[in-house]
Amino acid sequence: MVDDRKNAADILAKLLKKKGHDVQTAYGGQEALLAAEKFRPELLLLDIGMPNMNGYEVCRQIRKQPWGERMYLIAVSGWGRIGVAVRKQVLVTI
């Protein structure tokens, strides 16, 4: 679970852990890359609108790695409908 909003990341991680999932949490793009390389999750919930390294760049970097080629990447965002419409095509091509 990756989100620069610590409370949002922690709450979702807590819910997933309650359901029996093994969860690691990161609060930024660079931290997410390091954690993903070490933890090698099957699935990554990733905030798109993070400062410094946004979720799109994290996705690109993960996909460049042999261990990240088959990882499921799911966008998590607080953006409204306009942000989704503008960014929708980018997610499809990542």
N, C-alpha and C positions, 0 to 999 in steps of 0.2 A: 504494500500500500504506500503510495507516494503522494503527498500533498504538502504544499508549503504552509497551509493552515493546520497547525499542529493539532488543534482540537478536532477538526474534521477527520484527519488521518487516524488519530487515536480512538475516536468513537467507532469508526468503521472497522478498524483492526480489532477492537474489543468484541464487536458483534461477530466478526468472522471467527475469532478464537472461541467464542461461546458455542459456535456451531461445529467446533472440532478441527478447524483449519490451523495449519502452522503458518503464522503470519510474522513478517518482518516489516518494519515501518521506516520510511525515509522521509525527510522534510525538504528535499531539494533535488535538483537534477543530478548534480555530481555525486551526491550521497546515494542516489538511486542507482546510478551506474555501478558504483563500488559494491553496494549491497546485492544487486542482481548478479554480478559476476561471482560473488562469494556464495550466495544462497541458491542461485539457479532455480528460481521459481517456475512452475508450470504456467502461472498466470500472474500478470502484473496489473494492478489497478493504478492508473496514473493520471494525476491532475495535468491538464493541458496548459493552464495559464499561470505558470510559475515564473518568478523573476530569475534572472541570470541565465539558466538553461531551462527552456520551456519543455513541455511534454513531447512536442513534436521532435525536438532535437534528441531527447532521451530515446525516443523510439528509433530514430535513425541510427544512433550509436549502438543500441542493443542489436538491431538487425545486422549490423556489420560484423558482429561476433558469431562464431560458429555455435556457441551455446545459446544465442538469442534468436536464431533463425526460426525456430518452431515455438517460441514462447508466445502465449496468448497475451496481447496487449489491449487493455480496455481503458478507454478514455473516461475520466471522471472530471466533470467541469461544472462550475457555477455560472458559466456564461449563459446568457439568454438566447432566444431563438436566432437573433441576428448573428451572433458569434458562431452558432452551430451551422447556419446556412453558409456562411463565408468559409468555414474551415472543413466542411463535410468532405469536399473533394480531396483535400490534403490527407485526411485520415484514410481514405480508400486507397491512396497511392503508396502509403507507407508500408 
